[in-house]
Amino acid sequence: MFLWLAMTLVVPKYGTLPLLSSPQPLHLYMAALVSLLLVATWRWMRTPTLGALLWTGVGACSIWLIGTYVTGTFEWWGLILFVGLVAIAVYMARPSQKTVQYGIALLVLLAIINASLPDETPRLEAGSSQTGLNIGQVPPNFELKRTDGTTFNLSELRSERIVVNFWASWCPPCRAEMPDMAKFAREQDDVSIVAVNTTTSERDVADAESFVAPYEDAFEVVYDENGIVGEAYRIQAMPTTYVLDENGVIVAKQFGAIDHAWLKAQTN
C-alpha cells in the first residue's frame, strides 16, 4: 500500500468526477483514500488476522474501482471481484455495527466533499461526429498561451503535419525525449511540433519554463494552465503524443516516450 501511495502521488491523473464537468486532480484524491486506508489498518499490521486482511483487500479494491470508473477504464470483472471479496469478508469476519456505521458515515462524507468541489473549468467541445482521439479522427482544437504570453491556436497549423506532445518537467521520459524532438524539429521544414506542458501537474511553472527554454527555438511550447486540453485529450500518463496529417486527422499516437526514429517513421 505504501508503494501504491507513492506511485499515486508521482503520476498525476486528471479526470471528471461524478456530478462535475471540470477536470479534477484524481491522483490527490486517490492518494487521500489510500492514506485513509493505511490509517484504518495501521493497528492490524503487526498481528494481521484473516478478517483484517480480507477487509483491507476490500478497501483497496474499492479504491481501485473508483479510479477505473472515473478514468473511464472500468471493467465488469473488477466489480465481480469486489463483490466476491465483500461476500468472503462478510462470511469470514462479519463487521460490527459500529464499523458499518463508520463506513456509511465515510461514504456520506465523501459524497458531500464531491458535491462541494469547484466546477468552474470549461471543457473543449467536439466540433463534429468526426472529432475524437482515435486514429482517423480529428482531435479537439485548442488555444493556449506560450511562455511569452502570446496566444497559440492549433488551427493555425492546419495544412501542415503536426506532432502534439504532452509533457511535464518532473517526468523523466519527457525529459529524455525532448532532445530528440528538438533535433527532429530542426531538421524538418514541413512538420510542426507543439509541446503542451501539463501545467496543473507542475509544482512550479518556472521549473517547466527553465527546462524547456533550450528547445523553444525548435518547436511551439504552450501551457495548459487549467487542465482543459489535457482533460479533452484524456491525458492519463505522460508523455503522450499525437501525430496529425495535413487535414488534422490523427495518423499515429504514442503513450510513452518517443525518439527521433519514431517521429521520422510516423511523419513520413
Residue frames as qw, qx, qy, qz and C-alpha x, y, z in Angstrom:
[[0.000, 0.884, 0.467, 0.000, 0.00, 0.00, 0.00],
 [0.304, -0.761, 0.120, 0.560, 2.92, 2.36, 0.66],
 [0.357, -0.090, 0.630, 0.684, 4.23, 1.64, -2.86],
 [0.149, 0.644, 0.690, 0.294, 0.73, 2.25, -4.25],
 [0.157, -0.907, -0.251, 0.300, 0.53, 5.56, -2.37],
 [0.349, -0.545, 0.350, 0.677, 3.93, 6.65, -3.73],
 [0.294, 0.176, 0.719, 0.605, 3.01, 5.75, -7.33],
 [0.055, 0.793, 0.604, 0.065, -0.31, 7.56, -6.99],
 [0.200, -0.874, -0.056, 0.438, 1.42, 10.75, -5.89],
 [0.386, -0.390, 0.504, 0.666, 4.16, 10.55, -8.53],
 [0.155, 0.209, 0.743, 0.617, 1.88, 10.07, -11.56],
 [0.279, 0.301, 0.261, -0.874, -0.68, 12.89, -11.85],
 [0.064, 0.348, 0.854, 0.382, -4.03, 12.00, -13.36],
 [0.253, 0.200, 0.175, -0.930, -6.90, 14.33, -14.12],
 [0.112, -0.295, -0.872, -0.375, -10.49, 13.37, -14.83],
 [0.392, -0.338, -0.107, -0.849, -14.10, 14.25, -14.27],
 [0.057, 0.060, 0.882, -0.464, -15.74, 13.12, -11.06],
 [0.065, -0.559, -0.806, -0.184, -19.49, 12.33, -10.90],
 [0.080, -0.873, -0.446, 0.181, -21.71, 15.44, -10.89],
 [0.208, -0.758, 0.193, 0.587, -18.81, 17.60, -12.09],
 [0.728, 0.665, 0.152, 0.073, -17.78, 18.72, -15.57],
 [0.149, 0.897, -0.407, 0.090, -14.33, 20.09, -14.79],
 [0.781, 0.221, -0.529, 0.249, -11.12, 18.05, -14.57],
 [0.596, -0.756, 0.178, -0.207, -10.03, 17.26, -11.02],
 [0.169, 0.620, -0.754, 0.139, -6.64, 16.09, -9.66],
 [0.914, -0.162, -0.257, -0.269, -7.59, 12.43, -9.28],
 [0.672, 0.222, -0.575, 0.410, -4.12, 11.45, -8.06],
 [0.048, -0.348, 0.489, -0.798, -4.55, 13.63, -4.97],
 [0.731, -0.224, 0.074, -0.640, -7.99, 12.26, -4.16],
 [0.915, 0.055, -0.397, -0.042, -6.82, 8.67, -4.69],
 [0.438, 0.321, -0.601, 0.586, -3.76, 9.29, -2.51],
 [0.363, -0.353, 0.361, -0.783, -6.05, 10.61, 0.24],
 [0.894, -0.124, -0.094, -0.420, -8.16, 7.45, 0.06],
 [0.805, 0.190, -0.505, 0.245, -5.09, 5.18, 0.14],
 [0.134, 0.384, -0.544, 0.734, -3.76, 7.17, 3.13],
 [0.632, -0.297, 0.183, -0.692, -7.12, 6.76, 4.86],
 [0.945, -0.005, -0.293, -0.147, -6.95, 3.00, 4.26],
 [0.565, 0.320, -0.572, 0.502, -3.42, 2.93, 5.70],
 [0.198, -0.378, 0.449, -0.785, -4.56, 4.77, 8.83],
 [0.802, -0.189, 0.007, -0.566, -7.58, 2.50, 9.23],
 [0.965, 0.039, -0.259, 0.000, -5.47, -0.67, 9.01],
 [0.201, 0.706, -0.552, 0.395, -2.38, 0.54, 10.88],
 [0.518, -0.462, 0.574, -0.435, -3.21, -1.30, 14.12],
 [0.965, 0.096, 0.151, -0.192, -3.67, -4.57, 12.22],
 [0.567, 0.696, -0.440, -0.007, -0.23, -4.59, 10.66],
 [0.083, -0.555, 0.789, -0.250, 1.77, -6.24, 13.46],
 [0.314, 0.026, 0.926, -0.207, -0.73, -9.02, 14.14],
 [0.467, 0.153, -0.365, -0.791, -2.86, -9.32, 11.00],
 [0.548, 0.131, 0.776, -0.285, -5.85, -11.65, 11.07],
 [0.277, 0.252, 0.800, 0.468, -7.56, -13.22, 8.09],
 [0.092, 0.817, 0.565, -0.064, -10.56, -10.97, 8.56],
 [0.154, -0.817, 0.073, 0.551, -8.39, -7.85, 8.75],
 [0.281, -0.256, 0.657, 0.651, -6.55, -8.84, 5.59],
 [0.232, 0.491, 0.791, 0.283, -9.82, -9.53, 3.76],
 [0.024, 0.903, 0.386, -0.189, -11.33, -6.16, 4.72],
 [0.236, -0.657, 0.318, 0.642, -8.09, -4.41, 3.76],
 [0.288, 0.056, 0.774, 0.561, -8.39, -6.11, 0.38],
 [0.146, 0.738, 0.656, 0.055, -11.99, -4.91, 0.10],
 [0.103, -0.882, -0.084, 0.453, -10.88, -1.35, 0.84],
 [0.270, -0.436, 0.551, 0.658, -8.05, -1.47, -1.69],
 [0.269, 0.308, 0.815, 0.410, -10.31, -2.98, -4.34],
 [0.095, 0.842, 0.511, -0.144, -12.96, -0.30, -3.77],
 [0.133, -0.783, 0.179, 0.580, -10.37, 2.50, -4.23],
 [0.279, -0.170, 0.740, 0.587, -9.09, 0.82, -7.40],
 [0.233, 0.558, 0.776, 0.180, -12.67, 0.50, -8.73],
 [0.029, 0.893, 0.241, -0.379, -13.32, 4.20, -8.10],
 [0.201, -0.597, 0.448, 0.635, -10.17, 5.04, -10.06],
 [0.268, 0.095, 0.826, 0.486, -11.13, 2.88, -13.03],
 [0.177, 0.734, 0.654, -0.039, -14.64, 4.34, -13.12],
 [0.028, -0.884, -0.064, 0.462, -13.50, 7.96, -13.03],
 [0.144, -0.559, 0.566, 0.589, -10.75, 7.47, -15.63],
 [0.712, 0.437, -0.153, -0.528, -13.02, 5.56, -18.00],
 [0.339, 0.394, -0.851, -0.080, -11.17, 2.23, -17.69],
 [0.626, -0.163, 0.545, -0.533, -13.88, 0.40, -15.71],
 [0.422, 0.143, -0.846, -0.292, -14.23, -3.34, -16.35],
 [0.768, -0.344, -0.140, -0.522, -17.09, -5.52, -15.12],
 [0.820, -0.024, -0.530, 0.215, -14.74, -8.24, -13.91],
 [0.207, 0.298, -0.479, 0.800, -13.41, -5.73, -11.36],
 [0.543, -0.317, 0.114, -0.770, -16.90, -5.29, -9.91],
 [0.905, -0.113, -0.364, -0.188, -17.34, -9.07, -9.77],
 [0.605, 0.170, -0.566, 0.533, -14.03, -9.35, -7.92],
 [0.110, -0.336, 0.357, -0.865, -15.12, -6.65, -5.46],
 [0.753, -0.266, -0.065, -0.599, -18.48, -8.30, -4.76],
 [0.876, 0.003, -0.477, 0.075, -16.75, -11.65, -4.26],
 [0.383, 0.252, -0.546, 0.701, -14.27, -10.14, -1.80],
 [0.383, -0.334, 0.227, -0.831, -17.07, -8.48, 0.17],
 [0.868, -0.182, -0.255, -0.386, -19.02, -11.75, 0.33],
 [0.775, 0.068, -0.534, 0.332, -16.00, -13.68, 1.59],
 [0.162, 0.309, -0.450, 0.822, -15.10, -10.95, 4.11],
 [0.579, -0.330, 0.074, -0.742, -18.65, -10.81, 5.49],
 [0.916, -0.117, -0.346, -0.167, -18.72, -14.60, 5.80],
 [0.734, 0.096, -0.475, 0.476, -15.27, -14.89, 7.42],
 [0.329, -0.198, -0.408, 0.828, -15.33, -11.73, 9.56],
 [0.052, -0.781, -0.553, -0.286, -18.70, -10.07, 9.89],
 [0.208, 0.358, -0.204, 0.887, -18.15, -6.35, 10.73],
 [0.130, -0.422, -0.679, 0.586, -19.57, -4.87, 13.92],
 [0.111, 0.843, 0.522, 0.057, -22.49, -2.47, 13.86],
 [0.228, -0.850, 0.057, 0.471, -20.17, 0.41, 14.79],
 [0.394, -0.247, 0.597, 0.654, -17.87, -0.40, 11.85],
 [0.263, 0.539, 0.708, 0.371, -20.84, -0.39, 9.46],
 [0.053, -0.928, -0.324, 0.173, -21.97, 2.97, 10.84],
 [0.323, -0.670, 0.302, 0.596, -18.47, 4.42, 10.38],
 [0.393, 0.065, 0.709, 0.582, -18.37, 3.10, 6.83],
 [0.164, 0.754, 0.602, 0.205, -21.72, 4.69, 5.96],
 [0.193, -0.908, -0.093, 0.359, -20.61, 7.97, 7.56],
 [0.400, -0.414, 0.482, 0.661, -17.43, 7.94, 5.47],
 [0.321, 0.378, 0.715, 0.493, -19.42, 7.40, 2.26],
 [0.009, 0.901, 0.433, -0.013, -21.71, 10.29, 3.14],
 [0.324, -0.777, 0.146, 0.519, -18.68, 12.50, 3.89],
 [0.406, -0.121, 0.620, 0.660, -17.07, 11.63, 0.53],
 [0.219, 0.638, 0.665, 0.321, -20.33, 12.41, -1.25],
 [0.125, -0.939, -0.226, 0.226, -20.53, 15.82, 0.46],
 [0.387, -0.574, 0.369, 0.620, -16.90, 16.60, -0.43],
 [0.384, 0.190, 0.702, 0.568, -17.51, 15.60, -4.05],
 [0.112, 0.804, 0.562, 0.160, -20.60, 17.80, -4.26],
 [0.217, -0.927, -0.067, 0.297, -18.68, 20.78, -2.85],
 [0.615, -0.154, 0.376, 0.675, -15.71, 20.59, -5.26],
 [0.156, 0.622, -0.113, -0.759, -15.26, 23.58, -7.57],
 [0.572, 0.372, 0.692, 0.236, -16.77, 23.17, -11.01],
 [0.155, 0.861, 0.054, -0.481, -15.75, 26.21, -12.98],
 [0.246, -0.417, 0.656, 0.579, -13.37, 24.91, -15.65],
 [0.694, 0.478, -0.044, -0.536, -14.87, 24.91, -19.16],
 [0.712, -0.060, 0.670, 0.198, -14.47, 21.91, -21.44],
 [0.099, 0.347, -0.592, -0.721, -13.45, 21.75, -25.07],
 [0.725, 0.328, 0.397, -0.457, -16.44, 20.75, -27.15],
 [0.524, 0.055, 0.742, 0.414, -16.29, 18.34, -30.04],
 [0.179, 0.380, -0.252, -0.872, -16.79, 20.09, -33.35],
 [0.707, 0.200, -0.359, -0.576, -18.50, 17.21, -35.16],
 [0.961, -0.140, 0.151, -0.184, -19.09, 13.47, -35.12],
 [0.815, 0.434, -0.258, 0.284, -15.64, 13.10, -36.69],
 [0.047, -0.752, 0.465, -0.465, -13.98, 14.64, -33.66],
 [0.932, -0.354, -0.032, -0.070, -12.24, 12.14, -31.41],
 [0.277, -0.774, 0.567, 0.036, -8.95, 10.75, -30.20],
 [0.845, 0.013, 0.523, 0.115, -8.74, 7.58, -32.26],
 [0.271, -0.256, 0.612, 0.698, -6.65, 7.17, -35.39],
 [0.108, 0.402, 0.744, 0.522, -8.67, 8.51, -38.30],
 [0.157, -0.855, -0.493, 0.024, -10.44, 11.17, -36.22],
 [0.236, 0.648, -0.084, 0.719, -9.80, 14.89, -35.72],
 [0.451, -0.345, -0.592, 0.572, -8.79, 15.82, -32.15],
 [0.093, -0.914, -0.373, 0.127, -10.29, 18.91, -30.46],
 [0.385, 0.651, -0.072, 0.651, -8.80, 22.25, -31.39],
 [0.554, -0.671, -0.325, 0.370, -7.28, 24.28, -28.56],
 [0.229, 0.814, -0.079, 0.528, -5.89, 27.72, -27.78],
 [0.746, -0.537, -0.199, 0.340, -3.17, 28.14, -25.15],
 [0.050, -0.978, 0.199, 0.040, -0.53, 30.64, -24.06],
 [0.759, 0.392, -0.329, 0.402, 3.14, 30.46, -24.98],
 [0.632, -0.305, -0.346, 0.623, 5.93, 31.23, -22.49],
 [0.211, 0.052, 0.012, 0.976, 5.96, 34.88, -23.57],
 [0.234, 0.409, 0.523, -0.710, 2.20, 35.20, -23.03],
 [0.382, 0.271, -0.425, -0.775, 1.18, 35.25, -26.70],
 [0.767, 0.125, 0.447, -0.443, -1.66, 33.01, -27.81],
 [0.051, 0.263, -0.872, -0.411, -1.26, 29.88, -29.92],
 [0.771, 0.202, 0.251, -0.549, -4.15, 28.16, -31.70],
 [0.586, -0.111, 0.776, 0.208, -3.74, 24.66, -33.09],
 [0.608, 0.657, 0.444, -0.038, -5.84, 25.53, -36.13],
 [0.094, 0.890, -0.289, -0.340, -3.07, 27.91, -37.22],
 [0.225, -0.465, 0.808, 0.283, -1.06, 24.88, -38.31],
 [0.754, 0.367, 0.503, -0.208, -3.81, 23.27, -40.38],
 [0.700, 0.699, -0.140, -0.053, -2.48, 22.11, -43.77],
 [0.188, 0.649, -0.712, 0.190, 0.77, 21.04, -42.04],
 [0.782, -0.153, -0.597, 0.091, 1.72, 17.76, -40.45],
 [0.296, -0.705, 0.291, -0.575, 1.65, 18.27, -36.67],
 [0.604, -0.083, -0.733, 0.302, 3.05, 16.44, -33.67],
 [0.434, -0.690, 0.059, -0.577, 1.22, 17.27, -30.41],
 [0.622, 0.055, -0.683, 0.379, 3.23, 16.17, -27.40],
 [0.537, -0.764, -0.070, -0.352, 2.05, 16.41, -23.76],
 [0.662, 0.195, -0.500, 0.523, 4.89, 16.70, -21.24],
 [0.488, -0.864, -0.049, -0.113, 5.89, 17.80, -17.74],
 [0.220, 0.776, -0.520, 0.281, 9.26, 18.87, -16.36],
 [0.534, -0.476, 0.623, -0.316, 9.15, 16.32, -13.50],
 [0.942, 0.189, 0.198, -0.193, 8.57, 13.41, -15.92],
 [0.473, -0.496, 0.618, 0.386, 11.86, 11.52, -16.68],
 [0.583, 0.311, 0.665, 0.349, 10.67, 10.06, -20.04],
 [0.261, 0.933, 0.249, 0.004, 9.55, 13.56, -21.09],
 [0.215, -0.872, 0.346, 0.272, 12.97, 14.97, -20.29],
 [0.585, -0.225, 0.690, 0.363, 14.66, 12.10, -22.13],
 [0.537, 0.508, 0.614, 0.275, 12.65, 12.55, -25.35],
 [0.096, 0.932, 0.142, -0.320, 12.89, 16.34, -25.56],
 [0.208, -0.611, 0.519, 0.560, 16.37, 16.49, -27.22],
 [0.352, 0.140, 0.839, 0.390, 15.23, 14.04, -29.92],
 [0.244, 0.796, 0.547, -0.082, 12.10, 16.11, -30.53],
 [0.030, -0.884, 0.114, 0.453, 14.19, 19.25, -30.88],
 [0.310, -0.353, 0.705, 0.531, 16.67, 17.57, -33.22],
 [0.346, 0.414, 0.805, 0.246, 13.85, 16.25, -35.39],
 [0.155, 0.886, 0.374, -0.226, 12.07, 19.63, -35.45],
 [0.118, -0.776, 0.312, 0.535, 15.24, 21.45, -36.54],
 [0.324, -0.140, 0.800, 0.485, 15.68, 19.00, -39.41],
 [0.238, 0.522, 0.797, 0.189, 12.12, 19.34, -40.72],
 [0.040, 0.053, -0.117, -0.991, 10.53, 22.21, -42.62],
 [0.483, -0.180, -0.489, -0.704, 7.13, 20.62, -43.17],
 [0.614, -0.414, -0.670, 0.052, 6.39, 19.12, -39.75],
 [0.155, -0.626, 0.242, -0.725, 5.45, 21.26, -36.74],
 [0.515, -0.218, -0.764, 0.321, 5.78, 20.10, -33.14],
 [0.359, -0.655, 0.005, -0.665, 3.55, 21.52, -30.41],
 [0.448, -0.009, -0.770, 0.454, 4.79, 20.72, -26.90],
 [0.474, -0.641, -0.221, -0.562, 1.90, 21.09, -24.44],
 [0.176, 0.233, -0.735, 0.612, 3.01, 21.43, -20.83],
 [0.527, -0.549, -0.626, -0.170, 0.53, 19.88, -18.38],
 [0.092, 0.528, -0.319, 0.781, 0.91, 22.87, -16.10],
 [0.682, -0.523, 0.010, -0.510, -1.60, 21.70, -13.49],
 [0.956, -0.178, -0.191, 0.137, 0.78, 18.84, -12.65],
 [0.520, 0.454, -0.318, 0.650, 3.81, 21.11, -12.15],
 [0.506, -0.567, -0.435, 0.483, 4.86, 22.16, -8.65],
 [0.102, -0.740, 0.030, 0.664, 6.20, 25.40, -10.09],
 [0.674, 0.706, 0.218, 0.009, 5.65, 26.57, -13.67],
 [0.029, 0.895, -0.426, -0.127, 9.11, 28.15, -13.53],
 [0.587, -0.310, 0.733, 0.148, 10.59, 24.64, -13.48],
 [0.691, 0.478, 0.532, 0.104, 8.89, 23.88, -16.78],
 [0.331, 0.942, -0.014, -0.050, 9.92, 27.18, -18.33],
 [0.204, -0.780, 0.572, 0.152, 13.60, 26.80, -17.39],
 [0.664, -0.094, 0.728, 0.142, 13.71, 23.17, -18.57],
 [0.633, 0.561, 0.515, 0.138, 12.15, 23.82, -21.97],
 [0.035, 0.902, -0.104, -0.417, 13.97, 27.09, -22.67],
 [0.263, -0.464, 0.675, 0.510, 16.78, 25.48, -24.77],
 [0.326, 0.220, 0.869, 0.299, 14.20, 23.89, -27.08],
 [0.281, 0.712, 0.434, -0.475, 11.80, 26.78, -27.71],
 [0.156, 0.599, -0.423, -0.663, 13.60, 27.74, -30.91],
 [0.042, -0.100, 0.939, 0.327, 12.78, 24.28, -32.32],
 [0.201, -0.434, -0.823, -0.306, 9.04, 23.98, -31.67],
 [0.361, -0.577, -0.111, -0.724, 5.97, 25.62, -30.16],
 [0.312, -0.127, -0.800, 0.496, 5.76, 25.41, -26.36],
 [0.397, -0.482, -0.188, -0.758, 2.39, 26.13, -24.76],
 [0.025, 0.100, -0.790, 0.604, 0.98, 25.78, -21.25],
 [0.470, -0.439, -0.662, -0.385, -2.27, 24.02, -20.30],
 [0.003, 0.319, -0.499, 0.806, -2.75, 26.12, -17.18],
 [0.612, -0.148, 0.269, -0.729, -6.29, 24.96, -16.36],
 [0.359, -0.096, 0.928, -0.039, -6.00, 21.34, -17.48],
 [0.655, 0.453, 0.173, -0.580, -8.70, 21.84, -20.14],
 [0.574, 0.545, -0.530, -0.306, -6.70, 20.43, -23.03],
 [0.036, 0.307, -0.936, 0.166, -5.28, 17.55, -21.01],
 [0.499, 0.180, 0.687, -0.496, -8.80, 16.57, -19.99],
 [0.674, 0.536, -0.035, -0.508, -10.08, 16.86, -23.56],
 [0.540, 0.523, -0.647, -0.124, -7.22, 14.69, -24.83],
 [0.929, -0.318, -0.075, -0.171, -7.67, 12.24, -21.91],
 [0.410, 0.582, -0.604, 0.359, -4.09, 12.51, -20.74],
 [0.846, -0.506, -0.050, -0.161, -3.63, 9.90, -18.02],
 [0.804, -0.353, 0.201, 0.434, 0.10, 9.35, -18.33],
 [0.276, 0.931, -0.203, -0.127, 3.00, 11.32, -19.72],
 [0.166, 0.362, -0.263, -0.879, 4.42, 11.74, -22.19],
 [0.568, 0.467, 0.674, -0.070, 1.57, 11.25, -24.67],
 [0.055, -0.403, 0.436, 0.803, 1.97, 12.12, -28.34],
 [0.620, 0.578, 0.504, -0.168, -0.46, 12.51, -31.27],
 [0.248, -0.212, 0.539, 0.776, 0.59, 12.84, -34.91],
 [0.474, 0.664, 0.406, -0.412, -1.82, 14.68, -37.26],
 [0.546, 0.255, 0.528, 0.598, -1.76, 14.81, -41.05],
 [0.120, 0.089, 0.202, 0.968, -2.33, 17.88, -43.23],
 [0.381, -0.478, -0.499, -0.614, -6.10, 17.61, -42.69],
 [0.340, -0.467, 0.436, -0.690, -5.76, 17.49, -38.91],
 [0.922, -0.134, -0.208, -0.297, -6.56, 13.77, -38.76],
 [0.544, -0.595, 0.587, -0.077, -4.79, 11.56, -36.23],
 [0.769, 0.433, -0.451, -0.132, -2.46, 9.13, -38.02],
 [0.680, 0.073, -0.634, 0.361, -0.46, 7.87, -35.03],
 [0.439, -0.770, 0.149, -0.439, -0.34, 8.15, -31.26],
 [0.643, 0.179, -0.641, 0.380, 2.04, 7.00, -28.56],
 [0.611, -0.754, -0.003, -0.241, 1.64, 6.63, -24.81],
 [0.826, -0.383, 0.152, 0.385, 5.19, 6.84, -23.51],
 [0.227, -0.698, 0.339, 0.589, 8.49, 8.27, -24.66],
 [0.756, 0.638, 0.141, 0.036, 9.21, 8.83, -28.35],
 [0.538, -0.473, 0.355, 0.600, 12.51, 9.27, -30.16],
 [0.138, 0.562, -0.399, -0.711, 13.91, 10.61, -33.42],
 [0.009, -0.047, 0.924, 0.379, 13.33, 7.32, -35.29],
 [0.154, 0.521, 0.813, -0.210, 9.68, 7.13, -34.19],
 [0.181, 0.724, 0.130, -0.652, 9.00, 10.71, -35.25],
 [0.097, 0.438, -0.625, -0.639, 10.59, 10.14, -38.63],
 [0.047, 0.131, 0.969, 0.203, 8.65, 6.93, -39.22],
 [0.125, 0.598, 0.732, -0.300, 5.27, 8.36, -38.19],
 [0.171, 0.763, 0.079, -0.618, 5.54, 11.59, -40.17],
 [0.066, -0.305, 0.715, 0.626, 6.74, 10.10, -43.48]]
